[in-house]
Amino acid sequence: MVVDGHKTRPPSSITYSSVVSRDSVRIALTIASLNSLEVSACDIGNAYLNAQCREKLWTVTGPEFGSDKGSIMIIAKALYGLKSSGAAWRLTLAATMERLGYRPTQADPDVWIKRASKQDVSP
């Protein structure tokens, strides 16, 4: 679902969600390769729907809701189109990464690292 966020007033909180830079990815991959480190990457489908909506919004449902057509419903998830959804998703992702033991790098907060021990391999 996509919301007509342009019809809402701008929220007073931060709405910006940063994006990892191409240079940061290249540097991280180079360092990982030189040190035989494992790299994990992913794309999260419907990412915003995993974050809680930071705004108080409601909608009147349309015909796609069947017998609930015309009902008033509270929007609970950060839908695409809302001004604050990017920042809500960023906070959700950061909390999850930290809970998994990762931390953002100082150079780029969108590159996450986790300390791990590397087993010595005999040649």
MDTraj code that builds the backbone (N, CA, C; nanometers):
import mdtraj as md
import numpy as np

residues = "MET VAL VAL ASP GLY HIS LYS THR ARG PRO PRO SER SER ILE THR TYR SER SER VAL VAL SER ARG ASP SER VAL ARG ILE ALA LEU THR ILE ALA SER LEU ASN SER LEU GLU VAL SER ALA CYS ASP ILE GLY ASN ALA TYR LEU ASN ALA GLN CYS ARG GLU LYS LEU TRP THR VAL THR GLY PRO GLU PHE GLY SER ASP LYS GLY SER ILE MET ILE ILE ALA LYS ALA LEU TYR GLY LEU LYS SER SER GLY ALA ALA TRP ARG LEU THR LEU ALA ALA THR MET GLU ARG LEU GLY TYR ARG PRO THR GLN ALA ASP PRO ASP VAL TRP ILE LYS ARG ALA SER LYS GLN ASP VAL SER PRO".split()
xyz = np.array([
    [0.0839, -0.1187, 0.0000],
    [0.0000, 0.0000, 0.0000],
    [0.0872, 0.1234, 0.0000],
    [0.0390, 0.2273, -0.0632],
    [0.1072, 0.3559, -0.0679],
    [0.0103, 0.4618, -0.0202],
    [0.0608, 0.5554, 0.0577],
    [-0.0211, 0.6602, 0.1167],
    [0.0036, 0.7912, 0.0435],
    [-0.0976, 0.8763, 0.0397],
    [-0.0815, 1.0111, -0.0172],
    [-0.0175, 1.1019, 0.0872],
    [0.1107, 1.0803, 0.1141],
    [0.1816, 1.1573, 0.2162],
    [0.1885, 1.3055, 0.1869],
    [0.1748, 1.3425, 0.0612],
    [0.1786, 1.4842, 0.0257],
    [0.0562, 1.5594, 0.0787],
    [-0.0425, 1.4861, 0.1253],
    [-0.1631, 1.5484, 0.1793],
    [-0.1545, 1.5689, 0.3302],
    [-0.0448, 1.5253, 0.3918],
    [-0.0284, 1.5398, 0.5364],
    [0.0697, 1.6523, 0.5660],
    [0.0574, 1.7084, 0.6855],
    [0.1519, 1.8123, 0.7275],
    [0.2863, 1.7485, 0.7578],
    [0.3961, 1.8209, 0.7321],
    [0.5288, 1.7650, 0.7632],
    [0.5413, 1.7385, 0.9129],
    [0.5919, 1.6210, 0.9519],
    [0.6094, 1.5919, 1.0951],
    [0.7217, 1.6765, 1.1537],
    [0.7136, 1.6998, 1.2843],
    [0.8159, 1.7809, 1.3506],
    [0.9450, 1.7026, 1.3725],
    [0.9375, 1.5703, 1.3641],
    [1.0558, 1.4873, 1.3840],
    [1.1337, 1.4709, 1.2533],
    [1.2496, 1.4112, 1.2636],
    [1.3343, 1.3891, 1.1470],
    [1.2682, 1.2878, 1.0535],
    [1.2694, 1.3193, 0.9253],
    [1.2092, 1.2292, 0.8280],
    [1.3144, 1.1665, 0.7377],
    [1.4388, 1.2029, 0.7535],
    [1.5459, 1.1590, 0.6653],
    [1.5923, 1.0186, 0.6995],
    [1.6162, 0.9410, 0.5984],
    [1.6777, 0.8094, 0.6152],
    [1.7987, 0.8036, 0.5247],
    [1.9143, 0.7826, 0.5824],
    [2.0376, 0.7822, 0.5043],
    [2.0502, 0.6567, 0.4195],
    [2.1426, 0.6615, 0.3255],
    [2.1682, 0.5496, 0.2345],
    [2.3184, 0.5264, 0.2311],
    [2.3586, 0.4009, 0.2311],
    [2.5005, 0.3679, 0.2262],
    [2.5606, 0.4209, 0.0955],
    [2.6805, 0.4743, 0.1033],
    [2.7441, 0.5281, -0.0171],
    [2.8148, 0.4169, -0.0953],
    [2.8259, 0.4370, -0.2236],
    [2.8937, 0.3392, -0.3097],
    [3.0401, 0.3239, -0.2679],
    [3.1062, 0.4341, -0.2326],
    [3.2459, 0.4262, -0.1892],
    [3.2607, 0.3436, -0.0615],
    [3.1665, 0.3580, 0.0317],
    [3.1720, 0.2802, 0.1554],
    [3.1593, 0.1317, 0.1278],
    [3.0729, 0.0967, 0.0356],
    [3.0563, -0.0447, 0.0001],
    [3.1846, -0.0982, -0.0616],
    [3.2437, -0.0231, -0.1523],
    [3.3685, -0.0671, -0.2162],
    [3.4807, -0.0844, -0.1153],
    [3.4939, 0.0099, -0.0240],
    [3.5997, 0.0011, 0.0783],
    [3.5753, -0.1198, 0.1684],
    [3.4507, -0.1385, 0.2128],
    [3.4191, -0.2517, 0.3003],
    [3.4467, -0.3843, 0.2310],
    [3.4091, -0.3957, 0.1041],
    [3.4338, -0.5193, 0.0307],
    [3.5832, -0.5435, 0.0088],
    [3.6582, -0.4372, -0.0140],
    [3.8037, -0.4507, -0.0312],
    [3.8690, -0.4980, 0.0987],
    [3.8328, -0.4352, 0.2105],
    [3.8887, -0.4748, 0.3406],
    [3.8519, -0.6198, 0.3716],
    [3.7272, -0.6570, 0.3460],
    [3.6833, -0.7948, 0.3714],
    [3.7612, -0.8933, 0.2856],
    [3.7825, -0.8611, 0.1604],
    [3.8553, -0.9504, 0.0706],
    [4.0005, -0.9661, 0.1129],
    [4.0644, -0.8567, 0.1481],
    [4.2049, -0.8614, 0.1890],
    [4.2257, -0.9395, 0.3187],
    [4.1221, -0.9462, 0.4002],
    [4.1325, -1.0149, 0.5291],
    [4.0532, -1.1453, 0.5348],
    [4.0074, -1.1938, 0.4210],
    [3.9285, -1.3176, 0.4120],
    [3.8112, -1.3172, 0.5098],
    [3.7403, -1.2046, 0.5143],
    [3.6254, -1.1912, 0.6032],
    [3.4962, -1.2217, 0.5284],
    [3.3976, -1.2692, 0.6012],
    [3.2669, -1.2981, 0.5432],
    [3.1858, -1.1695, 0.5334],
    [3.1190, -1.1505, 0.4221],
    [3.0341, -1.0333, 0.4009],
    [2.8907, -1.0809, 0.3833],
    [2.7992, -1.0138, 0.4500],
    [2.6571, -1.0440, 0.4339],
    [2.5870, -0.9195, 0.3839],
    [2.4978, -0.9372, 0.2893],
    [2.4200, -0.8258, 0.2355],
    [2.2807, -0.8765, 0.2034],
    [2.1832, -0.7866, 0.2024],
    [2.0476, -0.8285, 0.1700],
    [1.9658, -0.7093, 0.1246],
    [1.8530, -0.7399, 0.0674],
    [1.7531, -0.6400, 0.0330],
    [1.6267, -0.6839, 0.1056],
    [1.5673, -0.5938, 0.1784],
    [1.4505, -0.6286, 0.2579],
    [1.3255, -0.5834, 0.1842],
    [1.2471, -0.6795, 0.1412],
    [1.1235, -0.6490, 0.0704],
    [1.0201, -0.5872, 0.1629],
    [0.9482, -0.4886, 0.1122],
    [0.8455, -0.4189, 0.1910],
    [0.9003, -0.3709, 0.3249],
    [1.0195, -0.3140, 0.3206],
    [1.0911, -0.2754, 0.4423],
    [1.0090, -0.1855, 0.5336],
    [0.9446, -0.0847, 0.4791],
    [0.8726, 0.0104, 0.5642],
    [0.7640, -0.0574, 0.6469],
    [0.7058, -0.1633, 0.5941],
    [0.5964, -0.2306, 0.6651],
    [0.6432, -0.3004, 0.7918],
    [0.7752, -0.3075, 0.8131],
    [0.8297, -0.3660, 0.9352],
    [0.8464, -0.2631, 1.0459],
    [0.8253, -0.1353, 1.0148],
    [0.8427, -0.0280, 1.1126],
    [0.7068, 0.0250, 1.1571],
    [0.7002, 0.0710, 1.2798],
    [0.5771, 0.1313, 1.3307],
    [0.5619, 0.2723, 1.2745],
    [0.4415, 0.3110, 1.2438],
    [0.4129, 0.4454, 1.1947],
    [0.4405, 0.5454, 1.3062],
    [0.5114, 0.6533, 1.2738],
    [0.5444, 0.7547, 1.3738],
    [0.4417, 0.8676, 1.3766],
    [0.3489, 0.8649, 1.2831],
    [0.2455, 0.9678, 1.2766],
    [0.1124, 0.9069, 1.3183],
    [0.0193, 0.9906, 1.3607],
    [-0.1148, 0.9430, 1.3947],
    [-0.2027, 0.9688, 1.2737],
    [-0.2329, 0.8587, 1.2003],
    [-0.3094, 0.8703, 1.0768],
    [-0.4224, 0.7687, 1.0739],
    [-0.5257, 0.8023, 1.0007],
    [-0.6372, 0.7116, 0.9796],
    [-0.6819, 0.7245, 0.8352],
    [-0.7619, 0.6294, 0.7915],
    [-0.8139, 0.6319, 0.6552],
    [-0.9533, 0.5709, 0.6536],
    [-1.0273, 0.6069, 0.5512],
    [-1.1562, 0.5432, 0.5266],
    [-1.1304, 0.4387, 0.4191],
    [-1.1662, 0.3152, 0.4480],
    [-1.1339, 0.2052, 0.3577],
    [-1.2181, 0.2092, 0.2301],
    [-1.1567, 0.1577, 0.1234],
    [-1.2216, 0.1535, -0.0060],
    [-1.2802, 0.0171, -0.0357],
    [-1.3230, -0.0037, -0.1593],
    [-1.3885, -0.1293, -0.1968],
    [-1.2973, -0.2520, -0.1868],
    [-1.1654, -0.2309, -0.1899],
    [-1.0731, -0.3444, -0.1794],
    [-1.0781, -0.4115, -0.0429],
    [-1.1458, -0.3509, 0.0546],
    [-1.1580, -0.4087, 0.1886],
    [-1.2875, -0.4877, 0.2058],
    [-1.3597, -0.5115, 0.0967],
    [-1.4801, -0.5946, 0.1003],
    [-1.5864, -0.5407, 0.1933],
    [-1.6284, -0.6245, 0.2880],
    [-1.7365, -0.5849, 0.3786],
    [-1.6951, -0.4731, 0.4750],
    [-1.5657, -0.4467, 0.4859],
    [-1.5171, -0.3377, 0.5717],
    [-1.5101, -0.2043, 0.4972],
    [-1.5584, -0.2004, 0.3723],
    [-1.5580, -0.0767, 0.2934],
    [-1.6294, 0.0334, 0.3717],
    [-1.5667, 0.1510, 0.3746],
    [-1.6244, 0.2653, 0.4446],
    [-1.5876, 0.2726, 0.5913],
    [-1.5163, 0.1720, 0.6418],
    [-1.4744, 0.1728, 0.7828],
    [-1.3574, 0.2681, 0.8027],
    [-1.3465, 0.3206, 0.9219],
    [-1.2311, 0.4036, 0.9579],
    [-1.1269, 0.3118, 1.0195],
    [-1.0044, 0.3176, 0.9663],
    [-0.8961, 0.2338, 1.0176],
    [-0.7748, 0.3185, 1.0511],
    [-0.7093, 0.2807, 1.1604],
    [-0.5859, 0.3465, 1.2042],
    [-0.4700, 0.2857, 1.1269],
    [-0.3797, 0.3701, 1.0783],
    [-0.2601, 0.3218, 1.0082],
    [-0.1528, 0.2969, 1.1129],
    [-0.1104, 0.1714, 1.1271],
    [-0.0150, 0.1331, 1.2310],
    [0.1266, 0.1154, 1.1777],
    [0.1429, 0.0859, 1.0507],
    [0.2747, 0.0599, 0.9941],
    [0.3194, 0.1762, 0.9062],
    [0.4494, 0.1931, 0.8941],
    [0.5084, 0.3026, 0.8167],
    [0.4943, 0.2729, 0.6681],
    [0.3849, 0.3143, 0.6103],
    [0.3573, 0.2856, 0.4697],
    [0.4406, 0.3730, 0.3763],
    [0.4656, 0.3225, 0.2576],
    [0.5332, 0.4011, 0.1559],
    [0.4480, 0.5228, 0.1255],
    [0.5117, 0.6373, 0.1137],
    [0.4412, 0.7610, 0.0842],
    [0.4323, 0.8539, 0.2035],
    [0.4445, 0.8015, 0.3255],
    [0.4427, 0.8882, 0.4432],
    [0.5774, 0.9586, 0.4567],
    [0.5749, 1.0805, 0.5021],
    [0.6980, 1.1588, 0.5123],
    [0.7972, 1.1026, 0.6144],
    [0.7476, 1.0366, 0.7167],
    [0.8367, 0.9879, 0.8224],
    [0.8714, 0.8396, 0.8096],
    [0.8230, 0.7711, 0.7064],
    [0.8446, 0.6264, 0.6956],
    [0.9913, 0.5886, 0.6818],
    [1.0687, 0.6652, 0.6069],
    [1.2108, 0.6358, 0.5908],
    [1.2851, 0.6380, 0.7231],
    [1.2597, 0.7410, 0.8018],
    [1.3260, 0.7518, 0.9320],
    [1.2768, 0.6429, 1.0277],
    [1.1482, 0.6086, 1.0214],
    [1.0945, 0.5023, 1.1076],
    [1.1603, 0.3691, 1.0737],
    [1.1773, 0.3417, 0.9445],
    [1.2421, 0.2176, 0.9032],
    [1.3880, 0.2165, 0.9475],
    [1.4572, 0.3274, 0.9332],
    [1.5989, 0.3368, 0.9717],
    [1.6159, 0.3057, 1.1201],
    [1.5272, 0.3590, 1.2050],
    [1.5338, 0.3312, 1.3490],
    [1.5079, 0.1836, 1.3788],
    [1.4127, 0.1250, 1.3090],
    [1.3814, -0.0176, 1.3275],
    [1.4999, -0.1042, 1.2869],
    [1.5597, -0.0743, 1.1722],
    [1.6755, -0.1502, 1.1250],
    [1.7934, -0.1356, 1.2210],
    [1.8212, -0.0131, 1.2649],
    [1.9334, 0.0098, 1.3566],
    [1.9148, -0.0668, 1.4872],
    [1.7946, -0.0661, 1.5420],
    [1.7684, -0.1388, 1.6667],
    [1.7886, -0.2890, 1.6477],
    [1.7457, -0.3410, 1.5349],
    [1.7618, -0.4838, 1.5071],
    [1.9093, -0.5197, 1.4904],
    [1.9823, -0.4390, 1.4150],
    [2.1252, -0.4656, 1.3939],
    [2.2011, -0.4626, 1.5263],
    [2.1720, -0.3660, 1.6111],
    [2.2390, -0.3573, 1.7407],
    [2.2041, -0.4775, 1.8284],
    [2.0788, -0.5205, 1.8232],
    [2.0361, -0.6370, 1.9003],
    [2.1097, -0.7632, 1.8542],
    [2.1470, -0.7690, 1.7266],
    [2.2207, -0.8830, 1.6713],
    [2.3714, -0.8730, 1.6939],
    [2.4165, -0.7650, 1.7589],
    [2.5576, -0.7510, 1.7908],
    [2.6384, -0.6693, 1.6916],
    [2.5736, -0.6083, 1.5941],
    [2.6438, -0.5243, 1.4966],
    [2.6492, -0.3818, 1.5480],
    [2.7432, -0.3059, 1.4943],
    [2.7513, -0.1632, 1.5265],
    [2.7860, -0.0876, 1.3989],
    [2.7387, 0.0359, 1.3874],
    [2.7692, 0.1128, 1.2669],
    [2.9145, 0.1599, 1.2688],
    [2.9733, 0.1710, 1.1520],
    [3.1098, 0.2227, 1.1453],
    [3.1081, 0.3733, 1.1654],
    [3.2209, 0.4282, 1.2075],
    [3.2289, 0.5723, 1.2284],
    [3.2266, 0.6479, 1.0964],
    [3.2848, 0.5901, 0.9933],
    [3.2941, 0.6580, 0.8642],
    [3.1599, 0.6626, 0.7917],
    [3.0782, 0.5591, 0.8062],
    [2.9487, 0.5539, 0.7386],
    [2.8521, 0.4761, 0.8269],
    [2.7544, 0.5441, 0.8876],
    [2.6626, 0.4760, 0.9793],
    [2.5730, 0.3718, 0.9129],
    [2.5784, 0.3614, 0.7810],
    [2.4991, 0.2608, 0.7102],
    [2.5808, 0.1382, 0.6721],
    [2.7056, 0.1325, 0.7162],
    [2.7884, 0.0128, 0.7031],
    [2.8021, -0.0421, 0.8450],
    [2.7528, -0.1632, 0.8645],
    [2.7495, -0.2247, 0.9974],
    [2.8545, -0.3339, 1.0057],
    [2.9208, -0.3443, 1.1207],
    [3.0229, -0.4470, 1.1409],
    [2.9959, -0.5207, 1.2718],
    [3.0495, -0.6402, 1.2778],
    [3.0374, -0.7209, 1.3991],
    [3.1709, -0.7887, 1.4233],
    [3.2225, -0.7723, 1.5416],
    [3.3500, -0.8332, 1.5768],
    [3.3332, -0.9846, 1.5814],
    [3.4232, -1.0527, 1.5157],
    [3.4216, -1.1989, 1.5155],
    [3.5659, -1.2480, 1.5199],
    [3.5836, -1.3658, 1.5713],
    [3.7191, -1.4212, 1.5744],
    [3.7420, -1.4999, 1.4464],
    [3.8576, -1.4822, 1.3907],
    [3.8946, -1.5517, 1.2672],
    [3.9816, -1.6707, 1.3071],
    [3.9453, -1.7877, 1.2579],
    [4.0233, -1.9067, 1.2886],
    [4.1505, -1.9060, 1.2049],
    [4.2625, -1.9392, 1.2718],
    [4.3888, -1.9489, 1.1992],
    [4.3856, -2.0731, 1.1122],
    [4.4294, -2.0577, 0.9894],
    [4.4316, -2.1691, 0.8963],
    [4.5756, -2.1996, 0.8620],
    [4.6155, -2.3245, 0.8768],
    [4.7528, -2.3632, 0.8432],
    [4.7655, -2.3732, 0.6925],
    [4.8762, -2.3205, 0.6366],
    [4.8935, -2.3280, 0.4904],
    [4.9193, -2.4679, 0.4410],
])
top = md.Topology()
chain = top.add_chain()
for i, resn in enumerate(residues, 1):
    res = top.add_residue(resn, chain, resSeq=i)
    for name in ("N", "CA", "C"):
        top.add_atom(name, md.element.get_by_symbol(name[0]), res)
traj = md.Trajectory(xyz[None], top)
